[in-house]
Amino acid sequence: NNEDKTEGARFKNVFGTYLHGSFLPKNAHFADLLIKLALEKRYGETIELEKLDDELEFNVHVALINKPY
């Protein structure tokens, strides 16, 4: 929303958001969370994903957040 720049909701493992455009490629950290949750559900244990170099993805994410309307 334009007031506090947040949106979406989560209840357990259900996520709601305004999916306009390419949401997951622009939010690599969220894509990683979905992968982690799916693996934990499948294997029934806590999963730690190997850290990848997401610098480029993070820079795009920040640029999009700061993009004027």
N, C-alpha and C positions, 0 to 999 in steps of 0.2 A: 504494500500500500504506500501511498505517497506521504503518510504522516511519519511512520517510524521505520520505513524501508524494510519491513518484514512481511511475510505472508506464509501461508501454508499451515498445516496441522499434522500431528502424529498421534495415533492411538495404537498402542502396541506396535505391530509391524505394518501398519497401514499408513501411508503418507498421502496427504492431499496437498496439491499445489496447482497453480495456474500454469499448466504445461503448454506454454506458447513458445514454439520454436524448439531449438535443440537444447533441452534442459540438461541432460546428463553430460554431454561434451563440455558444456560451459561450467559444470560443477563437479569436477573430478573427485573432490572430497566426498560428495554425496554418492556418487557412483561407487566409490570404495566402501562406503557404509553399507549400501545395499548388497554388495558382494559379500562383505563380512557377515551380515545378518543371515543371508541365504546359506552360507557355509556353516554357520553356527547351528542353524535349524537342521540342516542335513546331517551333521555329524554329532550334534548334541554336546558340544564342548566349546569353550572359548577359543576363538581363532584370532591370531595376530597376523595381519597381512604384512608381507615384506614391503618396506618403504621403497617407493619408486621416486625418481626425480620428477616431481610435478611442477617444477618452477614455471615452465611455459604455461601450463594450464592455469596455475594460480594467478599469474600475471594477467592472463586474459580475463579471468574471473573478476579480479580487482578492477580492471579497466572497464568492464561491463557494469559493475556496481557504480562506478564513478561517472558513467556516461550521462551527460545531460539529457533530459527528456525532450 
